[in-house]
Amino acid sequence: MSEDRLTRTELKKKAQDEIMHMISMVWHHWRDTGTEIPSGQREEFDAILKREADRAARLYGYEEAWMS
């Protein structure tokens, strides 16, 4: 790894990218397991999860969270 120091802004951007990556990972985990959500509410919960993830993404300057 390079010994060059990152600026505080670069560190912040990298931290935001990692947070968005973690949101995507949680979304995928939930899609795979459906943990603790009644089957009749999975679609509603999925829409809420997407909306809240997008809200967090906008805080960091993204248009929406990526769920790939």
PDB file of N, CA, C, O and CB in Angstrom:
ATOM      1  N   MET A   1       0.835  -1.172   0.000  1.00  0.00           N
ATOM      2  CA  MET A   1       0.000   0.000   0.000  1.00  0.00           C
ATOM      3  C   MET A   1       0.884   1.242   0.000  1.00  0.00           C
ATOM      4  O   MET A   1       1.965   1.260   0.590  1.00  0.00           O
ATOM      5  CB  MET A   1      -0.953  -0.005   1.208  1.00  0.00           C
ATOM      6  N   SER A   2       0.410   2.248  -0.658  1.00  0.00           N
ATOM      7  CA  SER A   2       1.157   3.497  -0.774  1.00  0.00           C
ATOM      8  C   SER A   2       1.314   4.171   0.584  1.00  0.00           C
ATOM      9  O   SER A   2       0.440   4.079   1.446  1.00  0.00           O
ATOM     10  CB  SER A   2       0.463   4.444  -1.754  1.00  0.00           C
ATOM     11  N   GLU A   3       2.423   4.836   0.754  1.00  0.00           N
ATOM     12  CA  GLU A   3       2.685   5.561   1.996  1.00  0.00           C
ATOM     13  C   GLU A   3       2.163   6.997   1.938  1.00  0.00           C
ATOM     14  O   GLU A   3       2.245   7.730   2.924  1.00  0.00           O
ATOM     15  CB  GLU A   3       4.179   5.565   2.292  1.00  0.00           C
ATOM     16  N   ASP A   4       1.625   7.396   0.782  1.00  0.00           N
ATOM     17  CA  ASP A   4       1.084   8.744   0.659  1.00  0.00           C
ATOM     18  C   ASP A   4      -0.106   8.911   1.598  1.00  0.00           C
ATOM     19  O   ASP A   4      -0.944   8.018   1.729  1.00  0.00           O
ATOM     20  CB  ASP A   4       0.670   9.039  -0.801  1.00  0.00           C
ATOM     21  N   ARG A   5      -0.162  10.058   2.240  1.00  0.00           N
ATOM     22  CA  ARG A   5      -1.272  10.339   3.146  1.00  0.00           C
ATOM     23  C   ARG A   5      -2.453  10.892   2.361  1.00  0.00           C
ATOM     24  O   ARG A   5      -2.288  11.662   1.415  1.00  0.00           O
ATOM     25  CB  ARG A   5      -0.843  11.331   4.250  1.00  0.00           C
ATOM     26  N   LEU A   6      -3.641  10.484   2.774  1.00  0.00           N
ATOM     27  CA  LEU A   6      -4.855  11.006   2.166  1.00  0.00           C
ATOM     28  C   LEU A   6      -5.278  12.266   2.908  1.00  0.00           C
ATOM     29  O   LEU A   6      -5.003  12.426   4.097  1.00  0.00           O
ATOM     30  CB  LEU A   6      -5.988   9.947   2.184  1.00  0.00           C
ATOM     31  N   THR A   7      -5.940  13.144   2.197  1.00  0.00           N
ATOM     32  CA  THR A   7      -6.475  14.332   2.856  1.00  0.00           C
ATOM     33  C   THR A   7      -7.670  13.911   3.703  1.00  0.00           C
ATOM     34  O   THR A   7      -8.214  12.820   3.531  1.00  0.00           O
ATOM     35  CB  THR A   7      -6.879  15.430   1.814  1.00  0.00           C
ATOM     36  N   ARG A   8      -8.062  14.765   4.595  1.00  0.00           N
ATOM     37  CA  ARG A   8      -9.240  14.486   5.426  1.00  0.00           C
ATOM     38  C   ARG A   8     -10.481  14.299   4.541  1.00  0.00           C
ATOM     39  O   ARG A   8     -11.321  13.442   4.814  1.00  0.00           O
ATOM     40  CB  ARG A   8      -9.474  15.639   6.451  1.00  0.00           C
ATOM     41  N   THR A   9     -10.584  15.093   3.499  1.00  0.00           N
ATOM     42  CA  THR A   9     -11.712  14.970   2.566  1.00  0.00           C
ATOM     43  C   THR A   9     -11.693  13.616   1.867  1.00  0.00           C
ATOM     44  O   THR A   9     -12.739  12.986   1.709  1.00  0.00           O
ATOM     45  CB  THR A   9     -11.678  16.103   1.523  1.00  0.00           C
ATOM     46  N   GLU A  10     -10.520  13.165   1.451  1.00  0.00           N
ATOM     47  CA  GLU A  10     -10.408  11.858   0.806  1.00  0.00           C
ATOM     48  C   GLU A  10     -10.770  10.730   1.776  1.00  0.00           C
ATOM     49  O   GLU A  10     -11.437   9.769   1.393  1.00  0.00           O
ATOM     50  CB  GLU A  10      -8.987  11.654   0.264  1.00  0.00           C
ATOM     51  N   LEU A  11     -10.334  10.848   3.011  1.00  0.00           N
ATOM     52  CA  LEU A  11     -10.686   9.849   4.027  1.00  0.00           C
ATOM     53  C   LEU A  11     -12.195   9.818   4.249  1.00  0.00           C
ATOM     54  O   LEU A  11     -12.791   8.745   4.349  1.00  0.00           O
ATOM     55  CB  LEU A  11      -9.959  10.146   5.357  1.00  0.00           C
ATOM     56  N   LYS A  12     -12.805  10.990   4.324  1.00  0.00           N
ATOM     57  CA  LYS A  12     -14.251  11.076   4.521  1.00  0.00           C
ATOM     58  C   LYS A  12     -14.989  10.426   3.357  1.00  0.00           C
ATOM     59  O   LYS A  12     -15.937   9.673   3.580  1.00  0.00           O
ATOM     60  CB  LYS A  12     -14.690  12.543   4.676  1.00  0.00           C
ATOM     61  N   LYS A  13     -14.581  10.694   2.134  1.00  0.00           N
ATOM     62  CA  LYS A  13     -15.214  10.116   0.948  1.00  0.00           C
ATOM     63  C   LYS A  13     -15.076   8.598   0.958  1.00  0.00           C
ATOM     64  O   LYS A  13     -16.032   7.887   0.649  1.00  0.00           O
ATOM     65  CB  LYS A  13     -14.596  10.699  -0.337  1.00  0.00           C
ATOM     66  N   LYS A  14     -13.903   8.100   1.308  1.00  0.00           N
ATOM     67  CA  LYS A  14     -13.702   6.646   1.375  1.00  0.00           C
ATOM     68  C   LYS A  14     -14.599   6.024   2.455  1.00  0.00           C
ATOM     69  O   LYS A  14     -15.149   4.941   2.256  1.00  0.00           O
ATOM     70  CB  LYS A  14     -12.212   6.318   1.663  1.00  0.00           C
ATOM     71  N   ALA A  15     -14.745   6.704   3.587  1.00  0.00           N
ATOM     72  CA  ALA A  15     -15.616   6.209   4.658  1.00  0.00           C
ATOM     73  C   ALA A  15     -17.072   6.168   4.184  1.00  0.00           C
ATOM     74  O   ALA A  15     -17.796   5.213   4.466  1.00  0.00           O
ATOM     75  CB  ALA A  15     -15.487   7.100   5.922  1.00  0.00           C
ATOM     76  N   GLN A  16     -17.490   7.202   3.469  1.00  0.00           N
ATOM     77  CA  GLN A  16     -18.857   7.233   2.944  1.00  0.00           C
ATOM     78  C   GLN A  16     -19.078   6.110   1.941  1.00  0.00           C
ATOM     79  O   GLN A  16     -20.132   5.475   1.948  1.00  0.00           O
ATOM     80  CB  GLN A  16     -19.151   8.588   2.289  1.00  0.00           C
ATOM     81  N   ASP A  17     -18.106   5.859   1.087  1.00  0.00           N
ATOM     82  CA  ASP A  17     -18.209   4.763   0.127  1.00  0.00           C
ATOM     83  C   ASP A  17     -18.349   3.422   0.846  1.00  0.00           C
ATOM     84  O   ASP A  17     -19.135   2.569   0.434  1.00  0.00           O
ATOM     85  CB  ASP A  17     -16.983   4.745  -0.798  1.00  0.00           C
ATOM     86  N   GLU A  18     -17.588   3.243   1.915  1.00  0.00           N
ATOM     87  CA  GLU A  18     -17.664   1.987   2.676  1.00  0.00           C
ATOM     88  C   GLU A  18     -19.023   1.836   3.347  1.00  0.00           C
ATOM     89  O   GLU A  18     -19.575   0.736   3.385  1.00  0.00           O
ATOM     90  CB  GLU A  18     -16.549   1.929   3.734  1.00  0.00           C
ATOM     91  N   ILE A  19     -19.562   2.916   3.871  1.00  0.00           N
ATOM     92  CA  ILE A  19     -20.894   2.863   4.494  1.00  0.00           C
ATOM     93  C   ILE A  19     -21.930   2.468   3.454  1.00  0.00           C
ATOM     94  O   ILE A  19     -22.799   1.640   3.730  1.00  0.00           O
ATOM     95  CB  ILE A  19     -21.267   4.231   5.135  1.00  0.00           C
ATOM     96  N   MET A  20     -21.847   3.050   2.260  1.00  0.00           N
ATOM     97  CA  MET A  20     -22.793   2.693   1.203  1.00  0.00           C
ATOM     98  C   MET A  20     -22.626   1.232   0.800  1.00  0.00           C
ATOM     99  O   MET A  20     -23.609   0.552   0.508  1.00  0.00           O
ATOM    100  CB  MET A  20     -22.604   3.605  -0.020  1.00  0.00           C
ATOM    101  N   HIS A  21     -21.403   0.756   0.784  1.00  0.00           N
ATOM    102  CA  HIS A  21     -21.155  -0.657   0.478  1.00  0.00           C
ATOM    103  C   HIS A  21     -21.804  -1.548   1.543  1.00  0.00           C
ATOM    104  O   HIS A  21     -22.405  -2.570   1.213  1.00  0.00           O
ATOM    105  CB  HIS A  21     -19.626  -0.940   0.391  1.00  0.00           C
ATOM    106  N   MET A  22     -21.687  -1.171   2.797  1.00  0.00           N
ATOM    107  CA  MET A  22     -22.286  -1.959   3.881  1.00  0.00           C
ATOM    108  C   MET A  22     -23.808  -1.974   3.761  1.00  0.00           C
ATOM    109  O   MET A  22     -24.440  -3.001   4.009  1.00  0.00           O
ATOM    110  CB  MET A  22     -21.867  -1.394   5.255  1.00  0.00           C
ATOM    111  N   ILE A  23     -24.404  -0.833   3.381  1.00  0.00           N
ATOM    112  CA  ILE A  23     -25.856  -0.792   3.188  1.00  0.00           C
ATOM    113  C   ILE A  23     -26.255  -1.785   2.102  1.00  0.00           C
ATOM    114  O   ILE A  23     -27.236  -2.513   2.257  1.00  0.00           O
ATOM    115  CB  ILE A  23     -26.328   0.643   2.816  1.00  0.00           C
ATOM    116  N   SER A  24     -25.512  -1.819   1.020  1.00  0.00           N
ATOM    117  CA  SER A  24     -25.798  -2.757  -0.065  1.00  0.00           C
ATOM    118  C   SER A  24     -25.685  -4.203   0.422  1.00  0.00           C
ATOM    119  O   SER A  24     -26.514  -5.042   0.070  1.00  0.00           O
ATOM    120  CB  SER A  24     -24.842  -2.518  -1.246  1.00  0.00           C
ATOM    121  N   MET A  25     -24.677  -4.489   1.216  1.00  0.00           N
ATOM    122  CA  MET A  25     -24.482  -5.848   1.735  1.00  0.00           C
ATOM    123  C   MET A  25     -25.651  -6.257   2.631  1.00  0.00           C
ATOM    124  O   MET A  25     -26.132  -7.386   2.544  1.00  0.00           O
ATOM    125  CB  MET A  25     -23.152  -5.944   2.518  1.00  0.00           C
ATOM    126  N   VAL A  26     -26.107  -5.353   3.483  1.00  0.00           N
ATOM    127  CA  VAL A  26     -27.236  -5.659   4.367  1.00  0.00           C
ATOM    128  C   VAL A  26     -28.487  -5.918   3.544  1.00  0.00           C
ATOM    129  O   VAL A  26     -29.245  -6.846   3.828  1.00  0.00           O
ATOM    130  CB  VAL A  26     -27.481  -4.507   5.366  1.00  0.00           C
ATOM    131  N   TRP A  27     -28.701  -5.090   2.517  1.00  0.00           N
ATOM    132  CA  TRP A  27     -29.869  -5.275   1.665  1.00  0.00           C
ATOM    133  C   TRP A  27     -29.846  -6.658   1.020  1.00  0.00           C
ATOM    134  O   TRP A  27     -30.865  -7.348   0.984  1.00  0.00           O
ATOM    135  CB  TRP A  27     -29.927  -4.182   0.586  1.00  0.00           C
ATOM    136  N   HIS A  28     -28.684  -7.061   0.512  1.00  0.00           N
ATOM    137  CA  HIS A  28     -28.572  -8.389  -0.102  1.00  0.00           C
ATOM    138  C   HIS A  28     -28.802  -9.492   0.923  1.00  0.00           C
ATOM    139  O   HIS A  28     -29.462 -10.488   0.627  1.00  0.00           O
ATOM    140  CB  HIS A  28     -27.197  -8.562  -0.755  1.00  0.00           C
ATOM    141  N   HIS A  29     -28.266  -9.323   2.115  1.00  0.00           N
ATOM    142  CA  HIS A  29     -28.475 -10.320   3.167  1.00  0.00           C
ATOM    143  C   HIS A  29     -29.962 -10.447   3.471  1.00  0.00           C
ATOM    144  O   HIS A  29     -30.494 -11.552   3.581  1.00  0.00           O
ATOM    145  CB  HIS A  29     -27.690  -9.942   4.450  1.00  0.00           C
ATOM    146  N   TRP A  30     -30.619  -9.313   3.603  1.00  0.00           N
ATOM    147  CA  TRP A  30     -32.045  -9.364   3.889  1.00  0.00           C
ATOM    148  C   TRP A  30     -32.814 -10.028   2.752  1.00  0.00           C
ATOM    149  O   TRP A  30     -33.699 -10.847   3.001  1.00  0.00           O
ATOM    150  CB  TRP A  30     -32.584  -7.961   4.137  1.00  0.00           C
ATOM    151  N   ARG A  31     -32.487  -9.686   1.507  1.00  0.00           N
ATOM    152  CA  ARG A  31     -33.169 -10.287   0.359  1.00  0.00           C
ATOM    153  C   ARG A  31     -32.984 -11.810   0.359  1.00  0.00           C
ATOM    154  O   ARG A  31     -33.887 -12.549  -0.034  1.00  0.00           O
ATOM    155  CB  ARG A  31     -32.636  -9.681  -0.964  1.00  0.00           C
ATOM    156  N   ASP A  32     -31.834 -12.264   0.794  1.00  0.00           N
ATOM    157  CA  ASP A  32     -31.560 -13.704   0.807  1.00  0.00           C
ATOM    158  C   ASP A  32     -32.233 -14.422   1.970  1.00  0.00           C
ATOM    159  O   ASP A  32     -32.589 -15.594   1.847  1.00  0.00           O
ATOM    160  CB  ASP A  32     -30.071 -13.943   0.865  1.00  0.00           C
ATOM    161  N   THR A  33     -32.411 -13.733   3.100  1.00  0.00           N
ATOM    162  CA  THR A  33     -32.915 -14.408   4.300  1.00  0.00           C
ATOM    163  C   THR A  33     -34.313 -13.985   4.718  1.00  0.00           C
ATOM    164  O   THR A  33     -35.064 -14.805   5.248  1.00  0.00           O
ATOM    165  CB  THR A  33     -31.984 -14.166   5.430  1.00  0.00           C
ATOM    166  N   GLY A  34     -34.686 -12.730   4.497  1.00  0.00           N
ATOM    167  CA  GLY A  34     -35.999 -12.238   4.931  1.00  0.00           C
ATOM    168  C   GLY A  34     -36.167 -12.278   6.434  1.00  0.00           C
ATOM    169  O   GLY A  34     -37.280 -12.413   6.942  1.00  0.00           O
ATOM    170  N   THR A  35     -35.076 -12.162   7.132  1.00  0.00           N
ATOM    171  CA  THR A  35     -35.030 -12.311   8.576  1.00  0.00           C
ATOM    172  C   THR A  35     -36.101 -11.489   9.298  1.00  0.00           C
ATOM    173  O   THR A  35     -36.193 -10.273   9.127  1.00  0.00           O
ATOM    174  CB  THR A  35     -33.670 -11.921   9.077  1.00  0.00           C
ATOM    175  N   GLU A  36     -36.900 -12.174  10.101  1.00  0.00           N
ATOM    176  CA  GLU A  36     -37.848 -11.579  11.045  1.00  0.00           C
ATOM    177  C   GLU A  36     -38.912 -10.678  10.427  1.00  0.00           C
ATOM    178  O   GLU A  36     -39.492  -9.852  11.132  1.00  0.00           O
ATOM    179  CB  GLU A  36     -37.102 -10.801  12.043  1.00  0.00           C
ATOM    180  N   ILE A  37     -39.180 -10.812   9.148  1.00  0.00           N
ATOM    181  CA  ILE A  37     -40.236 -10.041   8.513  1.00  0.00           C
ATOM    182  C   ILE A  37     -41.315 -11.023   8.063  1.00  0.00           C
ATOM    183  O   ILE A  37     -41.031 -11.942   7.295  1.00  0.00           O
ATOM    184  CB  ILE A  37     -39.686  -9.194   7.307  1.00  0.00           C
ATOM    185  N   PRO A  38     -42.549 -10.837   8.531  1.00  0.00           N
ATOM    186  CA  PRO A  38     -43.629 -11.740   8.088  1.00  0.00           C
ATOM    187  C   PRO A  38     -43.757 -11.717   6.568  1.00  0.00           C
ATOM    188  O   PRO A  38     -43.569 -10.674   5.943  1.00  0.00           O
ATOM    189  CB  PRO A  38     -44.978 -11.341   8.740  1.00  0.00           C
ATOM    190  N   SER A  39     -44.070 -12.848   5.983  1.00  0.00           N
ATOM    191  CA  SER A  39     -44.110 -12.965   4.525  1.00  0.00           C
ATOM    192  C   SER A  39     -45.059 -11.948   3.899  1.00  0.00           C
ATOM    193  O   SER A  39     -44.787 -11.467   2.798  1.00  0.00           O
ATOM    194  CB  SER A  39     -44.526 -14.373   4.123  1.00  0.00           C
ATOM    195  N   GLY A  40     -46.143 -11.610   4.549  1.00  0.00           N
ATOM    196  CA  GLY A  40     -47.095 -10.644   4.013  1.00  0.00           C
ATOM    197  C   GLY A  40     -46.592  -9.213   4.026  1.00  0.00           C
ATOM    198  O   GLY A  40     -47.215  -8.331   3.434  1.00  0.00           O
ATOM    199  N   GLN A  41     -45.468  -8.971   4.696  1.00  0.00           N
ATOM    200  CA  GLN A  41     -44.937  -7.608   4.785  1.00  0.00           C
ATOM    201  C   GLN A  41     -43.565  -7.452   4.132  1.00  0.00           C
ATOM    202  O   GLN A  41     -42.953  -6.388   4.223  1.00  0.00           O
ATOM    203  CB  GLN A  41     -44.850  -7.191   6.231  1.00  0.00           C
ATOM    204  N   ARG A  42     -43.087  -8.492   3.483  1.00  0.00           N
ATOM    205  CA  ARG A  42     -41.754  -8.429   2.873  1.00  0.00           C
ATOM    206  C   ARG A  42     -41.663  -7.343   1.809  1.00  0.00           C
ATOM    207  O   ARG A  42     -40.685  -6.596   1.772  1.00  0.00           O
ATOM    208  CB  ARG A  42     -41.392  -9.774   2.261  1.00  0.00           C
ATOM    209  N   GLU A  43     -42.658  -7.246   0.954  1.00  0.00           N
ATOM    210  CA  GLU A  43     -42.633  -6.238  -0.113  1.00  0.00           C
ATOM    211  C   GLU A  43     -42.660  -4.823   0.472  1.00  0.00           C
ATOM    212  O   GLU A  43     -41.930  -3.940   0.021  1.00  0.00           O
ATOM    213  CB  GLU A  43     -43.828  -6.438  -1.071  1.00  0.00           C
ATOM    214  N   GLU A  44     -43.502  -4.623   1.471  1.00  0.00           N
ATOM    215  CA  GLU A  44     -43.570  -3.309   2.130  1.00  0.00           C
ATOM    216  C   GLU A  44     -42.233  -2.972   2.795  1.00  0.00           C
ATOM    217  O   GLU A  44     -41.735  -1.854   2.667  1.00  0.00           O
ATOM    218  CB  GLU A  44     -44.710  -3.285   3.182  1.00  0.00           C
ATOM    219  N   PHE A  45     -41.658  -3.946   3.503  1.00  0.00           N
ATOM    220  CA  PHE A  45     -40.379  -3.720   4.169  1.00  0.00           C
ATOM    221  C   PHE A  45     -39.281  -3.432   3.156  1.00  0.00           C
ATOM    222  O   PHE A  45     -38.441  -2.563   3.383  1.00  0.00           O
ATOM    223  CB  PHE A  45     -40.001  -4.928   5.024  1.00  0.00           C
ATOM    224  N   ASP A  46     -39.282  -4.150   2.046  1.00  0.00           N
ATOM    225  CA  ASP A  46     -38.282  -3.931   1.010  1.00  0.00           C
ATOM    226  C   ASP A  46     -38.354  -2.491   0.487  1.00  0.00           C
ATOM    227  O   ASP A  46     -37.322  -1.851   0.288  1.00  0.00           O
ATOM    228  CB  ASP A  46     -38.479  -4.934  -0.144  1.00  0.00           C
ATOM    229  N   ALA A  47     -39.557  -1.991   0.269  1.00  0.00           N
ATOM    230  CA  ALA A  47     -39.728  -0.610  -0.211  1.00  0.00           C
ATOM    231  C   ALA A  47     -39.235   0.396   0.834  1.00  0.00           C
ATOM    232  O   ALA A  47     -38.604   1.396   0.491  1.00  0.00           O
ATOM    233  CB  ALA A  47     -41.215  -0.337  -0.553  1.00  0.00           C
ATOM    234  N   ILE A  48     -39.524   0.130   2.095  1.00  0.00           N
ATOM    235  CA  ILE A  48     -39.063   1.018   3.160  1.00  0.00           C
ATOM    236  C   ILE A  48     -37.541   0.981   3.261  1.00  0.00           C
ATOM    237  O   ILE A  48     -36.900   2.023   3.393  1.00  0.00           O
ATOM    238  CB  ILE A  48     -39.699   0.625   4.509  1.00  0.00           C
ATOM    239  N   LEU A  49     -36.966  -0.211   3.198  1.00  0.00           N
ATOM    240  CA  LEU A  49     -35.512  -0.356   3.271  1.00  0.00           C
ATOM    241  C   LEU A  49     -34.836   0.397   2.126  1.00  0.00           C
ATOM    242  O   LEU A  49     -33.836   1.085   2.336  1.00  0.00           O
ATOM    243  CB  LEU A  49     -35.116  -1.844   3.236  1.00  0.00           C
ATOM    244  N   LYS A  50     -35.379   0.268   0.923  1.00  0.00           N
ATOM    245  CA  LYS A  50     -34.834   0.979  -0.231  1.00  0.00           C
ATOM    246  C   LYS A  50     -34.940   2.492  -0.036  1.00  0.00           C
ATOM    247  O   LYS A  50     -33.981   3.217  -0.297  1.00  0.00           O
ATOM    248  CB  LYS A  50     -35.565   0.556  -1.517  1.00  0.00           C
ATOM    249  N   ARG A  51     -36.090   2.970   0.417  1.00  0.00           N
ATOM    250  CA  ARG A  51     -36.289   4.403   0.629  1.00  0.00           C
ATOM    251  C   ARG A  51     -35.302   4.949   1.658  1.00  0.00           C
ATOM    252  O   ARG A  51     -34.718   6.013   1.454  1.00  0.00           O
ATOM    253  CB  ARG A  51     -37.728   4.680   1.081  1.00  0.00           C
ATOM    254  N   GLU A  52     -35.117   4.235   2.751  1.00  0.00           N
ATOM    255  CA  GLU A  52     -34.201   4.695   3.799  1.00  0.00           C
ATOM    256  C   GLU A  52     -32.746   4.626   3.347  1.00  0.00           C
ATOM    257  O   GLU A  52     -31.945   5.491   3.702  1.00  0.00           O
ATOM    258  CB  GLU A  52     -34.389   3.863   5.066  1.00  0.00           C
ATOM    259  N   ALA A  53     -32.400   3.607   2.570  1.00  0.00           N
ATOM    260  CA  ALA A  53     -31.038   3.512   2.038  1.00  0.00           C
ATOM    261  C   ALA A  53     -30.772   4.670   1.078  1.00  0.00           C
ATOM    262  O   ALA A  53     -29.687   5.252   1.089  1.00  0.00           O
ATOM    263  CB  ALA A  53     -30.820   2.152   1.321  1.00  0.00           C
ATOM    264  N   ASP A  54     -31.758   5.003   0.250  1.00  0.00           N
ATOM    265  CA  ASP A  54     -31.605   6.138  -0.657  1.00  0.00           C
ATOM    266  C   ASP A  54     -31.468   7.446   0.117  1.00  0.00           C
ATOM    267  O   ASP A  54     -30.712   8.332  -0.279  1.00  0.00           O
ATOM    268  CB  ASP A  54     -32.795   6.217  -1.616  1.00  0.00           C
ATOM    269  N   ARG A  55     -32.183   7.557   1.192  1.00  0.00           N
ATOM    270  CA  ARG A  55     -32.089   8.752   2.043  1.00  0.00           C
ATOM    271  C   ARG A  55     -30.669   8.908   2.581  1.00  0.00           C
ATOM    272  O   ARG A  55     -30.109  10.004   2.558  1.00  0.00           O
ATOM    273  CB  ARG A  55     -33.101   8.673   3.216  1.00  0.00           C
ATOM    274  N   ALA A  56     -30.094   7.817   3.061  1.00  0.00           N
ATOM    275  CA  ALA A  56     -28.713   7.852   3.553  1.00  0.00           C
ATOM    276  C   ALA A  56     -27.752   8.190   2.417  1.00  0.00           C
ATOM    277  O   ALA A  56     -26.798   8.944   2.609  1.00  0.00           O
ATOM    278  CB  ALA A  56     -28.327   6.498   4.193  1.00  0.00           C
ATOM    279  N   ALA A  57     -28.003   7.636   1.246  1.00  0.00           N
ATOM    280  CA  ALA A  57     -27.136   7.892   0.093  1.00  0.00           C
ATOM    281  C   ALA A  57     -27.126   9.379  -0.265  1.00  0.00           C
ATOM    282  O   ALA A  57     -26.073   9.935  -0.576  1.00  0.00           O
ATOM    283  CB  ALA A  57     -27.596   7.059  -1.118  1.00  0.00           C
ATOM    284  N   ARG A  58     -28.276  10.012  -0.221  1.00  0.00           N
ATOM    285  CA  ARG A  58     -28.343  11.439  -0.556  1.00  0.00           C
ATOM    286  C   ARG A  58     -27.533  12.285   0.428  1.00  0.00           C
ATOM    287  O   ARG A  58     -27.009  13.332   0.049  1.00  0.00           O
ATOM    288  CB  ARG A  58     -29.803  11.913  -0.571  1.00  0.00           C
ATOM    289  N   LEU A  59     -27.425  11.851   1.672  1.00  0.00           N
ATOM    290  CA  LEU A  59     -26.585  12.571   2.641  1.00  0.00           C
ATOM    291  C   LEU A  59     -25.133  12.635   2.178  1.00  0.00           C
ATOM    292  O   LEU A  59     -24.406  13.573   2.506  1.00  0.00           O
ATOM    293  CB  LEU A  59     -26.662  11.898   4.018  1.00  0.00           C
ATOM    294  N   TYR A  60     -24.722  11.627   1.413  1.00  0.00           N
ATOM    295  CA  TYR A  60     -23.340  11.537   0.944  1.00  0.00           C
ATOM    296  C   TYR A  60     -23.180  11.981  -0.504  1.00  0.00           C
ATOM    297  O   TYR A  60     -22.120  11.795  -1.100  1.00  0.00           O
ATOM    298  CB  TYR A  60     -22.839  10.125   1.095  1.00  0.00           C
ATOM    299  N   GLY A  61     -24.225  12.564  -1.066  1.00  0.00           N
ATOM    300  CA  GLY A  61     -24.124  13.108  -2.410  1.00  0.00           C
ATOM    301  C   GLY A  61     -24.445  12.144  -3.540  1.00  0.00           C
ATOM    302  O   GLY A  61     -24.259  12.478  -4.710  1.00  0.00           O
ATOM    303  N   TYR A  62     -24.920  10.957  -3.206  1.00  0.00           N
ATOM    304  CA  TYR A  62     -25.350  10.011  -4.231  1.00  0.00           C
ATOM    305  C   TYR A  62     -26.827  10.254  -4.529  1.00  0.00           C
ATOM    306  O   TYR A  62     -27.542  10.794  -3.684  1.00  0.00           O
ATOM    307  CB  TYR A  62     -25.105   8.535  -3.776  1.00  0.00           C
ATOM    308  N   GLU A  63     -27.292   9.869  -5.708  1.00  0.00           N
ATOM    309  CA  GLU A  63     -28.701   9.993  -6.038  1.00  0.00           C
ATOM    310  C   GLU A  63     -29.521   8.929  -5.320  1.00  0.00           C
ATOM    311  O   GLU A  63     -30.627   9.183  -4.842  1.00  0.00           O
ATOM    312  CB  GLU A  63     -28.905   9.891  -7.547  1.00  0.00           C
ATOM    313  N   GLU A  64     -28.949   7.738  -5.258  1.00  0.00           N
ATOM    314  CA  GLU A  64     -29.637   6.635  -4.591  1.00  0.00           C
ATOM    315  C   GLU A  64     -28.617   5.594  -4.160  1.00  0.00           C
ATOM    316  O   GLU A  64     -27.466   5.599  -4.596  1.00  0.00           O
ATOM    317  CB  GLU A  64     -30.708   6.003  -5.518  1.00  0.00           C
ATOM    318  N   ALA A  65     -29.073   4.705  -3.294  1.00  0.00           N
ATOM    319  CA  ALA A  65     -28.196   3.610  -2.855  1.00  0.00           C
ATOM    320  C   ALA A  65     -28.129   2.576  -3.964  1.00  0.00           C
ATOM    321  O   ALA A  65     -29.104   2.378  -4.688  1.00  0.00           O
ATOM    322  CB  ALA A  65     -28.707   2.962  -1.520  1.00  0.00           C
ATOM    323  N   TRP A  66     -26.995   1.921  -4.104  1.00  0.00           N
ATOM    324  CA  TRP A  66     -26.900   0.874  -5.111  1.00  0.00           C
ATOM    325  C   TRP A  66     -27.223  -0.450  -4.459  1.00  0.00           C
ATOM    326  O   TRP A  66     -26.762  -0.765  -3.362  1.00  0.00           O
ATOM    327  CB  TRP A  66     -25.497   0.842  -5.766  1.00  0.00           C
ATOM    328  N   MET A  67     -28.018  -1.203  -5.161  1.00  0.00           N
ATOM    329  CA  MET A  67     -28.476  -2.493  -4.641  1.00  0.00           C
ATOM    330  C   MET A  67     -28.152  -3.595  -5.632  1.00  0.00           C
ATOM    331  O   MET A  67     -28.974  -4.473  -5.894  1.00  0.00           O
ATOM    332  CB  MET A  67     -29.989  -2.464  -4.348  1.00  0.00           C
ATOM    333  N   SER A  68     -26.947  -3.541  -6.180  1.00  0.00           N
ATOM    334  CA  SER A  68     -26.563  -4.515  -7.205  1.00  0.00           C
ATOM    335  C   SER A  68     -26.045  -5.798  -6.595  1.00  0.00           C
ATOM    336  O   SER A  68     -25.679  -6.723  -7.320  1.00  0.00           O
ATOM    337  CB  SER A  68     -25.513  -3.929  -8.124  1.00  0.00           C
TER     338      SER A  68
END
